[in-house]
Amino acid sequence: MKVLHVEAGKHYYGGARQVAYIVEGLARRGVANVLACPPGAGIAAACAGHARVVEMKMGGDADAGMALRLARLIRAERPDIVHLHSRRGADLWGGIAAKLTGTRCVLSRRVTTRSRAGWSR
């Protein structure tokens, strides 16, 4: 099995650490992991030993090109599932990229409150 993880945060704390723990745990169980993250993101070094790390521009909710870049990566890597881990456009554009490529996708939210912004729901 292969999982493409998408984490759009630049800092390595909280949620990004949770993603690194998931990637490490899956790798120990024989799952191949690919991590897409922004250039210079702290999570890249943390996951390097357990995933192929692909740094790419992630410009947030207004970055429609993110869907195309992620779709290109999905087509190249052919993961069994895309796991979206964060907001900042990863949820919206990652979901669209997975849909465009016909790849199963899951979004893990790390908050306990419902989103109030209409389109981010």
Jmol script that loads the backbone (N, CA, C; Angstrom):
load data "model"
ATOM      1  N   MET A   1       0.837  -1.178   0.000  1.00  0.00           N
ATOM      2  CA  MET A   1       0.000   0.000   0.000  1.00  0.00           C
ATOM      3  C   MET A   1       0.879   1.238   0.000  1.00  0.00           C
ATOM      4  N   LYS A   2       0.374   2.273  -0.661  1.00  0.00           N
ATOM      5  CA  LYS A   2       1.086   3.554  -0.703  1.00  0.00           C
ATOM      6  C   LYS A   2       0.114   4.673  -0.341  1.00  0.00           C
ATOM      7  N   VAL A   3       0.580   5.575   0.532  1.00  0.00           N
ATOM      8  CA  VAL A   3      -0.227   6.709   0.968  1.00  0.00           C
ATOM      9  C   VAL A   3       0.504   8.002   0.636  1.00  0.00           C
ATOM     10  N   LEU A   4      -0.226   8.929   0.013  1.00  0.00           N
ATOM     11  CA  LEU A   4       0.290  10.276  -0.205  1.00  0.00           C
ATOM     12  C   LEU A   4      -0.296  11.168   0.883  1.00  0.00           C
ATOM     13  N   HIS A   5       0.557  11.710   1.736  1.00  0.00           N
ATOM     14  CA  HIS A   5       0.158  12.618   2.806  1.00  0.00           C
ATOM     15  C   HIS A   5       0.380  14.051   2.322  1.00  0.00           C
ATOM     16  N   VAL A   6      -0.573  14.928   2.613  1.00  0.00           N
ATOM     17  CA  VAL A   6      -0.448  16.340   2.235  1.00  0.00           C
ATOM     18  C   VAL A   6      -0.558  17.175   3.501  1.00  0.00           C
ATOM     19  N   GLU A   7       0.534  17.862   3.845  1.00  0.00           N
ATOM     20  CA  GLU A   7       0.593  18.743   5.027  1.00  0.00           C
ATOM     21  C   GLU A   7       1.082  20.095   4.550  1.00  0.00           C
ATOM     22  N   ALA A   8       0.219  21.108   4.641  1.00  0.00           N
ATOM     23  CA  ALA A   8       0.542  22.425   4.090  1.00  0.00           C
ATOM     24  C   ALA A   8       1.172  23.387   5.094  1.00  0.00           C
ATOM     25  N   GLY A   9       1.298  22.991   6.342  1.00  0.00           N
ATOM     26  CA  GLY A   9       1.899  23.869   7.342  1.00  0.00           C
ATOM     27  C   GLY A   9       3.413  23.928   7.218  1.00  0.00           C
ATOM     28  N   LYS A  10       3.984  25.060   7.578  1.00  0.00           N
ATOM     29  CA  LYS A  10       5.438  25.219   7.493  1.00  0.00           C
ATOM     30  C   LYS A  10       6.156  24.899   8.795  1.00  0.00           C
ATOM     31  N   HIS A  11       5.455  24.994   9.907  1.00  0.00           N
ATOM     32  CA  HIS A  11       6.092  24.807  11.214  1.00  0.00           C
ATOM     33  C   HIS A  11       5.931  23.373  11.705  1.00  0.00           C
ATOM     34  N   TYR A  12       6.909  22.914  12.453  1.00  0.00           N
ATOM     35  CA  TYR A  12       6.885  21.539  12.947  1.00  0.00           C
ATOM     36  C   TYR A  12       6.507  21.515  14.420  1.00  0.00           C
ATOM     37  N   TYR A  13       5.223  21.561  14.657  1.00  0.00           N
ATOM     38  CA  TYR A  13       4.686  21.404  16.000  1.00  0.00           C
ATOM     39  C   TYR A  13       3.246  20.945  15.868  1.00  0.00           C
ATOM     40  N   GLY A  14       2.660  20.477  16.953  1.00  0.00           N
ATOM     41  CA  GLY A  14       1.252  20.084  16.959  1.00  0.00           C
ATOM     42  C   GLY A  14       0.864  19.136  15.851  1.00  0.00           C
ATOM     43  N   GLY A  15       0.065  19.652  14.923  1.00  0.00           N
ATOM     44  CA  GLY A  15      -0.466  18.829  13.848  1.00  0.00           C
ATOM     45  C   GLY A  15       0.590  18.207  12.961  1.00  0.00           C
ATOM     46  N   ALA A  16       1.620  18.949  12.635  1.00  0.00           N
ATOM     47  CA  ALA A  16       2.681  18.396  11.787  1.00  0.00           C
ATOM     48  C   ALA A  16       3.391  17.239  12.489  1.00  0.00           C
ATOM     49  N   ARG A  17       3.565  17.349  13.782  1.00  0.00           N
ATOM     50  CA  ARG A  17       4.163  16.226  14.525  1.00  0.00           C
ATOM     51  C   ARG A  17       3.253  15.009  14.500  1.00  0.00           C
ATOM     52  N   GLN A  18       1.951  15.222  14.589  1.00  0.00           N
ATOM     53  CA  GLN A  18       1.019  14.096  14.485  1.00  0.00           C
ATOM     54  C   GLN A  18       1.166  13.393  13.141  1.00  0.00           C
ATOM     55  N   VAL A  19       1.311  14.170  12.087  1.00  0.00           N
ATOM     56  CA  VAL A  19       1.496  13.593  10.754  1.00  0.00           C
ATOM     57  C   VAL A  19       2.783  12.771  10.717  1.00  0.00           C
ATOM     58  N   ALA A  20       3.853  13.299  11.279  1.00  0.00           N
ATOM     59  CA  ALA A  20       5.129  12.571  11.301  1.00  0.00           C
ATOM     60  C   ALA A  20       4.988  11.260  12.065  1.00  0.00           C
ATOM     61  N   TYR A  21       4.256  11.266  13.162  1.00  0.00           N
ATOM     62  CA  TYR A  21       4.032  10.027  13.918  1.00  0.00           C
ATOM     63  C   TYR A  21       3.257   9.011  13.073  1.00  0.00           C
ATOM     64  N   ILE A  22       2.255   9.478  12.347  1.00  0.00           N
ATOM     65  CA  ILE A  22       1.477   8.588  11.480  1.00  0.00           C
ATOM     66  C   ILE A  22       2.360   8.001  10.387  1.00  0.00           C
ATOM     67  N   VAL A  23       3.147   8.846   9.742  1.00  0.00           N
ATOM     68  CA  VAL A  23       4.038   8.398   8.667  1.00  0.00           C
ATOM     69  C   VAL A  23       5.026   7.360   9.196  1.00  0.00           C
ATOM     70  N   GLU A  24       5.627   7.639  10.337  1.00  0.00           N
ATOM     71  CA  GLU A  24       6.583   6.694  10.919  1.00  0.00           C
ATOM     72  C   GLU A  24       5.909   5.368  11.260  1.00  0.00           C
ATOM     73  N   GLY A  25       4.746   5.429  11.878  1.00  0.00           N
ATOM     74  CA  GLY A  25       4.031   4.204  12.242  1.00  0.00           C
ATOM     75  C   GLY A  25       3.637   3.380  11.032  1.00  0.00           C
ATOM     76  N   LEU A  26       3.159   4.046   9.993  1.00  0.00           N
ATOM     77  CA  LEU A  26       2.799   3.325   8.777  1.00  0.00           C
ATOM     78  C   LEU A  26       4.025   2.695   8.121  1.00  0.00           C
ATOM     79  N   ALA A  27       5.129   3.431   8.092  1.00  0.00           N
ATOM     80  CA  ALA A  27       6.365   2.897   7.495  1.00  0.00           C
ATOM     81  C   ALA A  27       6.813   1.641   8.230  1.00  0.00           C
ATOM     82  N   ARG A  28       6.708   1.637   9.546  1.00  0.00           N
ATOM     83  CA  ARG A  28       7.094   0.456  10.331  1.00  0.00           C
ATOM     84  C   ARG A  28       6.224  -0.750   9.997  1.00  0.00           C
ATOM     85  N   ARG A  29       5.031  -0.485   9.495  1.00  0.00           N
ATOM     86  CA  ARG A  29       4.114  -1.562   9.139  1.00  0.00           C
ATOM     87  C   ARG A  29       4.183  -1.916   7.651  1.00  0.00           C
ATOM     88  N   GLY A  30       5.170  -1.370   6.965  1.00  0.00           N
ATOM     89  CA  GLY A  30       5.392  -1.718   5.569  1.00  0.00           C
ATOM     90  C   GLY A  30       4.649  -0.875   4.557  1.00  0.00           C
ATOM     91  N   VAL A  31       4.035   0.206   4.985  1.00  0.00           N
ATOM     92  CA  VAL A  31       3.318   1.091   4.063  1.00  0.00           C
ATOM     93  C   VAL A  31       4.307   2.084   3.453  1.00  0.00           C
ATOM     94  N   ALA A  32       4.248   2.237   2.148  1.00  0.00           N
ATOM     95  CA  ALA A  32       5.077   3.231   1.465  1.00  0.00           C
ATOM     96  C   ALA A  32       4.390   4.589   1.612  1.00  0.00           C
ATOM     97  N   ASN A  33       5.146   5.608   1.985  1.00  0.00           N
ATOM     98  CA  ASN A  33       4.608   6.942   2.216  1.00  0.00           C
ATOM     99  C   ASN A  33       5.284   7.969   1.326  1.00  0.00           C
ATOM    100  N   VAL A  34       4.484   8.908   0.855  1.00  0.00           N
ATOM    101  CA  VAL A  34       4.978  10.080   0.151  1.00  0.00           C
ATOM    102  C   VAL A  34       4.394  11.272   0.892  1.00  0.00           C
ATOM    103  N   LEU A  35       5.212  12.263   1.182  1.00  0.00           N
ATOM    104  CA  LEU A  35       4.749  13.462   1.871  1.00  0.00           C
ATOM    105  C   LEU A  35       4.906  14.656   0.951  1.00  0.00           C
ATOM    106  N   ALA A  36       3.800  15.362   0.704  1.00  0.00           N
ATOM    107  CA  ALA A  36       3.843  16.632  -0.026  1.00  0.00           C
ATOM    108  C   ALA A  36       3.733  17.747   0.999  1.00  0.00           C
ATOM    109  N   CYS A  37       4.676  18.690   0.944  1.00  0.00           N
ATOM    110  CA  CYS A  37       4.696  19.796   1.902  1.00  0.00           C
ATOM    111  C   CYS A  37       5.334  21.015   1.233  1.00  0.00           C
ATOM    112  N   PRO A  38       5.192  22.195   1.841  1.00  0.00           N
ATOM    113  CA  PRO A  38       5.806  23.388   1.262  1.00  0.00           C
ATOM    114  C   PRO A  38       7.330  23.361   1.371  1.00  0.00           C
ATOM    115  N   PRO A  39       8.019  24.050   0.501  1.00  0.00           N
ATOM    116  CA  PRO A  39       9.476  24.141   0.600  1.00  0.00           C
ATOM    117  C   PRO A  39       9.889  24.706   1.961  1.00  0.00           C
ATOM    118  N   GLY A  40      10.855  24.071   2.582  1.00  0.00           N
ATOM    119  CA  GLY A  40      11.372  24.531   3.866  1.00  0.00           C
ATOM    120  C   GLY A  40      10.518  24.170   5.064  1.00  0.00           C
ATOM    121  N   ALA A  41       9.467  23.378   4.883  1.00  0.00           N
ATOM    122  CA  ALA A  41       8.615  22.989   6.003  1.00  0.00           C
ATOM    123  C   ALA A  41       9.383  22.104   6.972  1.00  0.00           C
ATOM    124  N   GLY A  42       9.161  22.324   8.263  1.00  0.00           N
ATOM    125  CA  GLY A  42       9.850  21.560   9.288  1.00  0.00           C
ATOM    126  C   GLY A  42       9.575  20.075   9.249  1.00  0.00           C
ATOM    127  N   ILE A  43       8.416  19.675   8.745  1.00  0.00           N
ATOM    128  CA  ILE A  43       8.054  18.261   8.713  1.00  0.00           C
ATOM    129  C   ILE A  43       8.914  17.462   7.729  1.00  0.00           C
ATOM    130  N   ALA A  44       9.487  18.113   6.746  1.00  0.00           N
ATOM    131  CA  ALA A  44      10.258  17.415   5.712  1.00  0.00           C
ATOM    132  C   ALA A  44      11.395  16.599   6.321  1.00  0.00           C
ATOM    133  N   ALA A  45      12.190  17.207   7.179  1.00  0.00           N
ATOM    134  CA  ALA A  45      13.310  16.487   7.796  1.00  0.00           C
ATOM    135  C   ALA A  45      12.820  15.387   8.725  1.00  0.00           C
ATOM    136  N   ALA A  46      11.723  15.639   9.430  1.00  0.00           N
ATOM    137  CA  ALA A  46      11.195  14.653  10.371  1.00  0.00           C
ATOM    138  C   ALA A  46      10.702  13.390   9.666  1.00  0.00           C
ATOM    139  N   CYS A  47      10.230  13.534   8.440  1.00  0.00           N
ATOM    140  CA  CYS A  47       9.671  12.392   7.709  1.00  0.00           C
ATOM    141  C   CYS A  47      10.629  11.785   6.687  1.00  0.00           C
ATOM    142  N   ALA A  48      11.761  12.410   6.479  1.00  0.00           N
ATOM    143  CA  ALA A  48      12.669  11.979   5.411  1.00  0.00           C
ATOM    144  C   ALA A  48      13.065  10.510   5.496  1.00  0.00           C
ATOM    145  N   GLY A  49      13.202   9.970   6.678  1.00  0.00           N
ATOM    146  CA  GLY A  49      13.588   8.568   6.812  1.00  0.00           C
ATOM    147  C   GLY A  49      12.447   7.592   6.644  1.00  0.00           C
ATOM    148  N   HIS A  50      11.206   8.104   6.573  1.00  0.00           N
ATOM    149  CA  HIS A  50      10.039   7.225   6.527  1.00  0.00           C
ATOM    150  C   HIS A  50       9.140   7.482   5.326  1.00  0.00           C
ATOM    151  N   ALA A  51       9.494   8.483   4.516  1.00  0.00           N
ATOM    152  CA  ALA A  51       8.667   8.848   3.367  1.00  0.00           C
ATOM    153  C   ALA A  51       9.523   9.514   2.306  1.00  0.00           C
ATOM    154  N   ARG A  52       9.066   9.404   1.089  1.00  0.00           N
ATOM    155  CA  ARG A  52       9.661  10.225   0.026  1.00  0.00           C
ATOM    156  C   ARG A  52       9.029  11.596   0.187  1.00  0.00           C
ATOM    157  N   VAL A  53       9.845  12.605   0.369  1.00  0.00           N
ATOM    158  CA  VAL A  53       9.352  13.960   0.614  1.00  0.00           C
ATOM    159  C   VAL A  53       9.398  14.759  -0.682  1.00  0.00           C
ATOM    160  N   VAL A  54       8.265  15.361  -1.017  1.00  0.00           N
ATOM    161  CA  VAL A  54       8.157  16.188  -2.209  1.00  0.00           C
ATOM    162  C   VAL A  54       7.760  17.582  -1.746  1.00  0.00           C
ATOM    163  N   GLU A  55       8.676  18.525  -1.879  1.00  0.00           N
ATOM    164  CA  GLU A  55       8.383  19.899  -1.505  1.00  0.00           C
ATOM    165  C   GLU A  55       7.823  20.614  -2.726  1.00  0.00           C
ATOM    166  N   MET A  56       6.694  21.279  -2.521  1.00  0.00           N
ATOM    167  CA  MET A  56       6.058  21.993  -3.627  1.00  0.00           C
ATOM    168  C   MET A  56       5.385  23.255  -3.115  1.00  0.00           C
ATOM    169  N   LYS A  57       5.178  24.190  -4.003  1.00  0.00           N
ATOM    170  CA  LYS A  57       4.483  25.422  -3.638  1.00  0.00           C
ATOM    171  C   LYS A  57       3.080  25.081  -3.161  1.00  0.00           C
ATOM    172  N   MET A  58       2.727  25.639  -2.011  1.00  0.00           N
ATOM    173  CA  MET A  58       1.380  25.498  -1.461  1.00  0.00           C
ATOM    174  C   MET A  58       0.960  26.872  -0.975  1.00  0.00           C
ATOM    175  N   GLY A  59       0.220  27.590  -1.822  1.00  0.00           N
ATOM    176  CA  GLY A  59      -0.103  28.976  -1.549  1.00  0.00           C
ATOM    177  C   GLY A  59      -1.407  29.221  -0.820  1.00  0.00           C
ATOM    178  N   GLY A  60      -2.020  28.190  -0.275  1.00  0.00           N
ATOM    179  CA  GLY A  60      -3.231  28.381   0.513  1.00  0.00           C
ATOM    180  C   GLY A  60      -4.517  28.254  -0.284  1.00  0.00           C
ATOM    181  N   ASP A  61      -5.612  28.694   0.350  1.00  0.00           N
ATOM    182  CA  ASP A  61      -6.943  28.542  -0.231  1.00  0.00           C
ATOM    183  C   ASP A  61      -7.089  29.201  -1.602  1.00  0.00           C
ATOM    184  N   ALA A  62      -6.375  30.278  -1.858  1.00  0.00           N
ATOM    185  CA  ALA A  62      -6.502  30.993  -3.125  1.00  0.00           C
ATOM    186  C   ALA A  62      -5.616  30.425  -4.236  1.00  0.00           C
ATOM    187  N   ASP A  63      -4.826  29.403  -3.931  1.00  0.00           N
ATOM    188  CA  ASP A  63      -3.868  28.839  -4.883  1.00  0.00           C
ATOM    189  C   ASP A  63      -4.480  27.665  -5.655  1.00  0.00           C
ATOM    190  N   ALA A  64      -5.303  27.975  -6.668  1.00  0.00           N
ATOM    191  CA  ALA A  64      -5.953  26.920  -7.453  1.00  0.00           C
ATOM    192  C   ALA A  64      -4.943  26.017  -8.165  1.00  0.00           C
ATOM    193  N   GLY A  65      -3.764  26.543  -8.455  1.00  0.00           N
ATOM    194  CA  GLY A  65      -2.718  25.738  -9.088  1.00  0.00           C
ATOM    195  C   GLY A  65      -2.266  24.575  -8.215  1.00  0.00           C
ATOM    196  N   MET A  66      -2.535  24.674  -6.927  1.00  0.00           N
ATOM    197  CA  MET A  66      -2.179  23.593  -6.010  1.00  0.00           C
ATOM    198  C   MET A  66      -2.896  22.290  -6.392  1.00  0.00           C
ATOM    199  N   ALA A  67      -4.133  22.397  -6.872  1.00  0.00           N
ATOM    200  CA  ALA A  67      -4.878  21.211  -7.304  1.00  0.00           C
ATOM    201  C   ALA A  67      -4.163  20.535  -8.471  1.00  0.00           C
ATOM    202  N   LEU A  68      -3.676  21.326  -9.411  1.00  0.00           N
ATOM    203  CA  LEU A  68      -2.978  20.763 -10.567  1.00  0.00           C
ATOM    204  C   LEU A  68      -1.646  20.143 -10.175  1.00  0.00           C
ATOM    205  N   ARG A  69      -0.897  20.827  -9.286  1.00  0.00           N
ATOM    206  CA  ARG A  69       0.386  20.282  -8.842  1.00  0.00           C
ATOM    207  C   ARG A  69       0.184  18.972  -8.083  1.00  0.00           C
ATOM    208  N   LEU A  70      -0.821  18.936  -7.216  1.00  0.00           N
ATOM    209  CA  LEU A  70      -1.090  17.707  -6.467  1.00  0.00           C
ATOM    210  C   LEU A  70      -1.599  16.600  -7.388  1.00  0.00           C
ATOM    211  N   ALA A  71      -2.429  16.946  -8.363  1.00  0.00           N
ATOM    212  CA  ALA A  71      -2.913  15.935  -9.314  1.00  0.00           C
ATOM    213  C   ALA A  71      -1.751  15.339 -10.097  1.00  0.00           C
ATOM    214  N   ARG A  72      -0.795  16.184 -10.487  1.00  0.00           N
ATOM    215  CA  ARG A  72       0.408  15.685 -11.186  1.00  0.00           C
ATOM    216  C   ARG A  72       1.173  14.701 -10.306  1.00  0.00           C
ATOM    217  N   LEU A  73       1.314  15.069  -9.029  1.00  0.00           N
ATOM    218  CA  LEU A  73       2.021  14.190  -8.092  1.00  0.00           C
ATOM    219  C   LEU A  73       1.260  12.880  -7.890  1.00  0.00           C
ATOM    220  N   ILE A  74      -0.045  12.963  -7.769  1.00  0.00           N
ATOM    221  CA  ILE A  74      -0.855  11.747  -7.600  1.00  0.00           C
ATOM    222  C   ILE A  74      -0.692  10.834  -8.812  1.00  0.00           C
ATOM    223  N   ARG A  75      -0.736  11.409  -9.992  1.00  0.00           N
ATOM    224  CA  ARG A  75      -0.572  10.593 -11.204  1.00  0.00           C
ATOM    225  C   ARG A  75       0.817   9.957 -11.267  1.00  0.00           C
ATOM    226  N   ALA A  76       1.828  10.696 -10.838  1.00  0.00           N
ATOM    227  CA  ALA A  76       3.204  10.163 -10.872  1.00  0.00           C
ATOM    228  C   ALA A  76       3.417   9.082  -9.817  1.00  0.00           C
ATOM    229  N   GLU A  77       2.879   9.281  -8.634  1.00  0.00           N
ATOM    230  CA  GLU A  77       3.123   8.355  -7.514  1.00  0.00           C
ATOM    231  C   GLU A  77       2.137   7.190  -7.445  1.00  0.00           C
ATOM    232  N   ARG A  78       0.940   7.399  -7.968  1.00  0.00           N
ATOM    233  CA  ARG A  78      -0.118   6.396  -7.965  1.00  0.00           C
ATOM    234  C   ARG A  78      -0.382   5.813  -6.562  1.00  0.00           C
ATOM    235  N   PRO A  79      -0.676   6.678  -5.590  1.00  0.00           N
ATOM    236  CA  PRO A  79      -0.961   6.169  -4.244  1.00  0.00           C
ATOM    237  C   PRO A  79      -2.317   5.467  -4.201  1.00  0.00           C
ATOM    238  N   ASP A  80      -2.473   4.585  -3.228  1.00  0.00           N
ATOM    239  CA  ASP A  80      -3.766   3.936  -3.020  1.00  0.00           C
ATOM    240  C   ASP A  80      -4.754   4.891  -2.364  1.00  0.00           C
ATOM    241  N   ILE A  81      -4.222   5.808  -1.580  1.00  0.00           N
ATOM    242  CA  ILE A  81      -5.066   6.780  -0.888  1.00  0.00           C
ATOM    243  C   ILE A  81      -4.293   8.087  -0.706  1.00  0.00           C
ATOM    244  N   VAL A  82      -5.023   9.187  -0.742  1.00  0.00           N
ATOM    245  CA  VAL A  82      -4.470  10.503  -0.442  1.00  0.00           C
ATOM    246  C   VAL A  82      -5.000  10.883   0.936  1.00  0.00           C
ATOM    247  N   HIS A  83      -4.101  11.207   1.848  1.00  0.00           N
ATOM    248  CA  HIS A  83      -4.496  11.598   3.206  1.00  0.00           C
ATOM    249  C   HIS A  83      -4.160  13.070   3.382  1.00  0.00           C
ATOM    250  N   LEU A  84      -5.197  13.895   3.469  1.00  0.00           N
ATOM    251  CA  LEU A  84      -5.046  15.333   3.646  1.00  0.00           C
ATOM    252  C   LEU A  84      -5.037  15.634   5.129  1.00  0.00           C
ATOM    253  N   HIS A  85      -4.019  16.351   5.583  1.00  0.00           N
ATOM    254  CA  HIS A  85      -3.835  16.558   7.016  1.00  0.00           C
ATOM    255  C   HIS A  85      -4.060  17.989   7.486  1.00  0.00           C
ATOM    256  N   SER A  86      -4.213  18.924   6.602  1.00  0.00           N
ATOM    257  CA  SER A  86      -4.284  20.304   7.087  1.00  0.00           C
ATOM    258  C   SER A  86      -5.179  21.163   6.217  1.00  0.00           C
ATOM    259  N   ARG A  87      -5.444  22.343   6.711  1.00  0.00           N
ATOM    260  CA  ARG A  87      -6.166  23.362   5.946  1.00  0.00           C
ATOM    261  C   ARG A  87      -5.152  24.054   5.040  1.00  0.00           C
ATOM    262  N   ARG A  88      -5.229  25.336   4.957  1.00  0.00           N
ATOM    263  CA  ARG A  88      -4.342  26.141   4.111  1.00  0.00           C
ATOM    264  C   ARG A  88      -4.369  25.693   2.648  1.00  0.00           C
ATOM    265  N   GLY A  89      -5.534  25.258   2.191  1.00  0.00           N
ATOM    266  CA  GLY A  89      -5.666  24.839   0.808  1.00  0.00           C
ATOM    267  C   GLY A  89      -5.487  23.358   0.584  1.00  0.00           C
ATOM    268  N   ALA A  90      -4.817  22.669   1.498  1.00  0.00           N
ATOM    269  CA  ALA A  90      -4.603  21.230   1.326  1.00  0.00           C
ATOM    270  C   ALA A  90      -5.930  20.488   1.310  1.00  0.00           C
ATOM    271  N   ASP A  91      -6.865  20.931   2.139  1.00  0.00           N
ATOM    272  CA  ASP A  91      -8.161  20.249   2.202  1.00  0.00           C
ATOM    273  C   ASP A  91      -8.951  20.442   0.905  1.00  0.00           C
ATOM    274  N   LEU A  92      -9.114  21.673   0.485  1.00  0.00           N
ATOM    275  CA  LEU A  92      -9.885  21.986  -0.715  1.00  0.00           C
ATOM    276  C   LEU A  92      -9.205  21.469  -1.979  1.00  0.00           C
ATOM    277  N   TRP A  93      -7.988  21.939  -2.230  1.00  0.00           N
ATOM    278  CA  TRP A  93      -7.305  21.595  -3.477  1.00  0.00           C
ATOM    279  C   TRP A  93      -6.845  20.146  -3.510  1.00  0.00           C
ATOM    280  N   GLY A  94      -6.475  19.596  -2.359  1.00  0.00           N
ATOM    281  CA  GLY A  94      -6.114  18.177  -2.308  1.00  0.00           C
ATOM    282  C   GLY A  94      -7.298  17.284  -2.619  1.00  0.00           C
ATOM    283  N   GLY A  95      -8.477  17.661  -2.101  1.00  0.00           N
ATOM    284  CA  GLY A  95      -9.693  16.896  -2.405  1.00  0.00           C
ATOM    285  C   GLY A  95     -10.045  16.952  -3.882  1.00  0.00           C
ATOM    286  N   ILE A  96      -9.894  18.129  -4.464  1.00  0.00           N
ATOM    287  CA  ILE A  96     -10.164  18.273  -5.899  1.00  0.00           C
ATOM    288  C   ILE A  96      -9.161  17.455  -6.711  1.00  0.00           C
ATOM    289  N   ALA A  97      -7.892  17.500  -6.322  1.00  0.00           N
ATOM    290  CA  ALA A  97      -6.865  16.729  -7.042  1.00  0.00           C
ATOM    291  C   ALA A  97      -7.163  15.231  -6.972  1.00  0.00           C
ATOM    292  N   ALA A  98      -7.552  14.755  -5.807  1.00  0.00           N
ATOM    293  CA  ALA A  98      -7.881  13.331  -5.665  1.00  0.00           C
ATOM    294  C   ALA A  98      -9.079  12.976  -6.542  1.00  0.00           C
ATOM    295  N   LYS A  99     -10.075  13.832  -6.557  1.00  0.00           N
ATOM    296  CA  LYS A  99     -11.266  13.597  -7.384  1.00  0.00           C
ATOM    297  C   LYS A  99     -10.898  13.574  -8.865  1.00  0.00           C
ATOM    298  N   LEU A 100     -10.056  14.513  -9.296  1.00  0.00           N
ATOM    299  CA  LEU A 100      -9.633  14.572 -10.694  1.00  0.00           C
ATOM    300  C   LEU A 100      -8.912  13.297 -11.138  1.00  0.00           C
ATOM    301  N   THR A 101      -8.194  12.677 -10.213  1.00  0.00           N
ATOM    302  CA  THR A 101      -7.407  11.490 -10.554  1.00  0.00           C
ATOM    303  C   THR A 101      -8.115  10.184 -10.201  1.00  0.00           C
ATOM    304  N   GLY A 102      -9.290  10.288  -9.594  1.00  0.00           N
ATOM    305  CA  GLY A 102     -10.028   9.081  -9.222  1.00  0.00           C
ATOM    306  C   GLY A 102      -9.386   8.321  -8.073  1.00  0.00           C
ATOM    307  N   THR A 103      -8.695   9.033  -7.201  1.00  0.00           N
ATOM    308  CA  THR A 103      -7.986   8.397  -6.083  1.00  0.00           C
ATOM    309  C   THR A 103      -8.772   8.589  -4.792  1.00  0.00           C
ATOM    310  N   ARG A 104      -8.867   7.525  -4.011  1.00  0.00           N
ATOM    311  CA  ARG A 104      -9.550   7.643  -2.721  1.00  0.00           C
ATOM    312  C   ARG A 104      -8.826   8.650  -1.838  1.00  0.00           C
ATOM    313  N   CYS A 105      -9.606   9.364  -1.036  1.00  0.00           N
ATOM    314  CA  CYS A 105      -9.058  10.467  -0.263  1.00  0.00           C
ATOM    315  C   CYS A 105      -9.744  10.547   1.093  1.00  0.00           C
ATOM    316  N   VAL A 106      -8.968  10.909   2.109  1.00  0.00           N
ATOM    317  CA  VAL A 106      -9.513  11.145   3.438  1.00  0.00           C
ATOM    318  C   VAL A 106      -8.902  12.436   3.978  1.00  0.00           C
ATOM    319  N   LEU A 107      -9.711  13.194   4.711  1.00  0.00           N
ATOM    320  CA  LEU A 107      -9.248  14.428   5.348  1.00  0.00           C
ATOM    321  C   LEU A 107      -9.335  14.242   6.850  1.00  0.00           C
ATOM    322  N   SER A 108      -8.229  14.427   7.547  1.00  0.00           N
ATOM    323  CA  SER A 108      -8.217  14.359   9.012  1.00  0.00           C
ATOM    324  C   SER A 108      -8.148  15.772   9.552  1.00  0.00           C
ATOM    325  N   ARG A 109      -9.168  16.163  10.288  1.00  0.00           N
ATOM    326  CA  ARG A 109      -9.160  17.489  10.918  1.00  0.00           C
ATOM    327  C   ARG A 109      -8.571  17.365  12.311  1.00  0.00           C
ATOM    328  N   ARG A 110      -7.834  18.378  12.724  1.00  0.00           N
ATOM    329  CA  ARG A 110      -7.195  18.352  14.041  1.00  0.00           C
ATOM    330  C   ARG A 110      -7.804  19.391  14.962  1.00  0.00           C
ATOM    331  N   VAL A 111      -9.062  19.666  14.788  1.00  0.00           N
ATOM    332  CA  VAL A 111      -9.748  20.635  15.628  1.00  0.00           C
ATOM    333  C   VAL A 111     -11.046  20.020  16.134  1.00  0.00           C
ATOM    334  N   THR A 112     -11.569  20.569  17.201  1.00  0.00           N
ATOM    335  CA  THR A 112     -12.800  20.030  17.764  1.00  0.00           C
ATOM    336  C   THR A 112     -14.017  20.878  17.424  1.00  0.00           C
ATOM    337  N   THR A 113     -13.802  22.027  16.803  1.00  0.00           N
ATOM    338  CA  THR A 113     -14.920  22.900  16.465  1.00  0.00           C
ATOM    339  C   THR A 113     -15.247  22.800  14.981  1.00  0.00           C
ATOM    340  N   ARG A 114     -16.483  23.073  14.652  1.00  0.00           N
ATOM    341  CA  ARG A 114     -16.905  23.068  13.253  1.00  0.00           C
ATOM    342  C   ARG A 114     -16.408  24.336  12.565  1.00  0.00           C
ATOM    343  N   SER A 115     -16.077  24.194  11.299  1.00  0.00           N
ATOM    344  CA  SER A 115     -15.653  25.360  10.521  1.00  0.00           C
ATOM    345  C   SER A 115     -16.852  26.251  10.231  1.00  0.00           C
ATOM    346  N   ARG A 116     -16.670  27.540  10.368  1.00  0.00           N
ATOM    347  CA  ARG A 116     -17.771  28.478  10.098  1.00  0.00           C
ATOM    348  C   ARG A 116     -17.729  29.011   8.681  1.00  0.00           C
ATOM    349  N   ALA A 117     -16.574  28.997   8.078  1.00  0.00           N
ATOM    350  CA  ALA A 117     -16.464  29.503   6.706  1.00  0.00           C
ATOM    351  C   ALA A 117     -17.164  28.526   5.754  1.00  0.00           C
ATOM    352  N   GLY A 118     -18.104  29.020   4.998  1.00  0.00           N
ATOM    353  CA  GLY A 118     -18.943  28.174   4.142  1.00  0.00           C
ATOM    354  C   GLY A 118     -18.185  27.254   3.213  1.00  0.00           C
ATOM    355  N   TRP A 119     -17.250  27.781   2.447  1.00  0.00           N
ATOM    356  CA  TRP A 119     -16.603  26.925   1.443  1.00  0.00           C
ATOM    357  C   TRP A 119     -15.539  26.016   2.045  1.00  0.00           C
ATOM    358  N   SER A 120     -15.044  26.298   3.243  1.00  0.00           N
ATOM    359  CA  SER A 120     -14.048  25.407   3.836  1.00  0.00           C
ATOM    360  C   SER A 120     -14.691  24.158   4.436  1.00  0.00           C
ATOM    361  N   ARG A 121     -16.004  24.213   4.679  1.00  0.00           N
ATOM    362  CA  ARG A 121     -16.703  23.004   5.150  1.00  0.00           C
ATOM    363  C   ARG A 121     -16.667  21.957   4.088  1.00  0.00           C
TER     364      ARG A 121
END
end "model"
wireframe off; spacefill off
backbone 0.3
color backbone group
